Structures are given as C-alpha cells and as structure tokens.
Amino acid sequence: MAWDRNQMAARAALELQDGWYVNLGIGIPTLVSNYIPEGMDVTLQSENGMLGMGAFPIEGEEDADLINAGKQTITELDRTSYFDSSTSFGMIRGGKIAMAILGAMEVAENGDLANWMIPGKLVKGMGGAMDLVAGVGRVVVVMDHASKHGDSKVLKECTLPLTGKAVVDRIITNLGVLDVVEGGLKIVECAEGVTEEELRAATLATIV
Amino acid sequence: MKKVYGSAAEALEGVLHDGMLIAAGGFGLCGIPELLLNAIRDAGTKDLTFASNNAGVDDFGIGILLQTKQVKKMISSYVGENKEFMRQYLGGELELEFNPQGTLAERMRAGGAGIPGFYTKTGVGTVIAEGKEHKDFDGETYILERGIVADLAIVKAWKADDTGNLVFRKTARNFNPPAAMCGKICIAEVEEIVPRGSLGGDAIHLPGIYVHRIIQGDHEKRIEQRTVRTA
C-alpha cells in the first residue's frame, strides 16, 4: 500500500501556511489546490503573470486570455492581479513566493533537483522551474518514489541535467515524506501501509 | 507622427531583413502576435532568430514559420508543444538556446532599459551557467546574463490609443511588455484602437514610447489546453 496521486496532493497541502503566496507546478502539484484547508488564506501564483488563480472554468466560460502556466484555461478570483513576465519572475527571484511545490524526475540527497531534460530523448525546456527553485523560500517536490521502470528517483546523485543545485527542502512521494538534512535524507513519515524498512529499501539516497 | 497602419504587411514594410533578431510576446498561444507572424511568413524573411518564451504549435504562432523554414534559431524556455520544432532541432536544422523563463523575461526588460547585463542566481550549478561569469554577492553565487536588444519586437495587446499606449487583458500580458521594451522598433497588434484619452493615463500598462507602429485586426486567439470542470 502507498499513497495515490490525490493522497500525495493532500499530504502536500499540509505544507501550506496561512497568508502564503505559493506556486504549484504541473501534474500532481496542481491537485494540491483541491486540498487547501478551509479558512486558510493561500494565494496561488501562476508564473505567466497572475496572483490569485481560481478553478478551471465551467464549459462555455473558457477565456483564451486566461490560462495557467500549463496553458490550461482557468478562472480569476476577487483577489486576482495580473502582471507581466518580468514582474512575475521578479517576485519569484526576489523571494516573495513562500513555497513552490514541483514535480521531479530525480532528487539527490543533497537537494539537487532534475526535472527538465533527458539528453537525446526529451528536449522540452525548463520553463520557469530554474527560477522558481533558485528564488522561492521553500521547495517541496511531489513525485512517485520510483520511475515507470521501477528505479528509485531518490538518489545519492542526480544522473540527469540539474534544474537546481541543493535547492530541495522536502520530498513527498507515494511512499512517504523525506527532508533534506545535513548528510542525507531524514524520514519524516511513512505513507499509510508503508513500513520504514520498505521506504529505506526503495531509496538509493543516504538516509540519516 | 502617424503610428497606426492599415495591415500587418504595411506595418512591417521596411523593417524586415534576413538574419534579424525578433523578440515576440506571448506565453504558449496566449497573447501572441498572430497577425504579424502570419505577415512575416508571407514576407518570406529568412534566417530569423526569435527570442520568444515558446515556439507555438505546428500550425499556429511561430510554428508556421518553422514549417516554412524561416527560423534559424530560437531563444526560449519551453518548446514542448511543437513536433516540427523537435524534428528540425534533432535533425540539426534549427539552433536552440534554452533560457530559464525569468532570465529570458529579465534579459528583454534589461535590454530595453539600457542594462547590458545583470547577475542572477537562476541556473547556478546547472548547464545554463556554463561559460558564464560567476560572482559572489553577500555569500551567494550569481551568474552574469546579458540584456537582449532585438532588431524588432512584435507584440499583441488588447487595446491601444493612436499614440501607442497599450492595455493588455488578463494573462495575455505575459512577455509582451518586456518584448516590446527590448525592440529597436516595436509593432503592436491590438483588438481595438480607441480614441486618445479613453484608456485613462493611470490604467496604461505599457507607455506608447515603446510602441512605434500599431495595427488593429481580428484575432483567432486559439486555446492550447481547453480545461473545464464539471459544475
């Protein structure tokens, strides 16, 4: 047993704090917005130039001028503001965004993150990920613990080109939660039905 | 001085030349200068370098200029939505310079603001930093990135007055202001040209000093990822 995508997103939502401005990446991180605790004041940033991102629109109300960073149609809220891309990354680089929750291909025990490129195979680009991990207050990665081929994605060292060096603070996977600390990773909790032994066995990184 | 032109082709007259650097606004297909891109395709200008966050899709946006092999190089942060792009890039026909999205936006803004270079911590310790000057400030390492000054900027806005003051709509603003700022010449296409004074000076997003030519036209405004919720 382990967490599914929605349970991982729900666990990641526990990282949010009242009053925070937060950036959610594409994939499982996007689902985190479904689990923001009732009454908690969290403002979502979309790096294409928006603070206060709302839900997806109902059919017929899509607006070509209103999309998120994954190019999906979205809606605005009464708190929404819009701005240009240089202003958007000014607030990211300037440390105004409290936390980014991102997906990853690999994370290493020193907090190195790889999530933008597989040489010779996948050449899409880093988008805003390098700016986010360099600039925001806290970086939380949400991803499956292993690749489709069953290989651990939680490594001693990343094998893929890096998105950022020593930037990850916390890793949430289907098997549990790990923090990047001095000397390696520290187990914070195991997913429901997962033992510490199973989590250790599935992890190539040093666990301290 | 007259800034309003009758069509995209007219507005581009005397501006295009082979091998030029064009900065284009837009994010994905949102807020892209679609009319000017169509006119550049029709003009047949070759060996173009585009500084643009994305490369459109196969049949819309900058993608149409890839089909006609008019693009030599892209400076972009994300090109994942374009199969023809991948084919040309992997085949060695197209150069690609990846820039982190915020670095690209700031390179445009800086170029337009007379700043030839700036230090950023984005990309430190990655391939992006290779060959770039590193410098420590207050115990943290930064890399030097260059401002971009483009031969031409092409942008899309919602409304303009005839002096070139621009107003954008929602997330269609994105890269348009910084792209406009970094162009030696900037052409803006808008949905509506309104009378002088009607936009209100406090509400202007980009002052007309950055905008040299304006056209009005009908926009397709294609949606890339139509996503809805069930009510």
Interface residues (C-beta under 8 A of the other chain):
Chain A: S46 E47 N48 G49 M50 A55 F56 P57 I58 E59 E62 D63 A64 D65 L66 I67 N68 A69 G70 K71 Q72 T73 I74 E76 Y82 F83 D84 S85 S86 S88 F89 G90 I92 R93 D112 V123 K124 G125 M126 G127 G128 A129 M130 D131 A134 G135 P161 L162 T163 G164 K165 A166
Chain B: F27 G28 L29 C30 G31 N53 S76 S77 Y78 V79 G80 E81 M86 Y89 L90 L96 F98 P100 Q101 G102 T103 L104 A105 E106 M108 R109 T120 K121 T122 G123 V124 G125 T126 V127 I128 W158 F168 R169 K170 T171 A172 R173 N174 F175 N176 P177 P178 H205 K221 R222 I223 E224 Q225 R226 T227 V228 R229 T230 A231
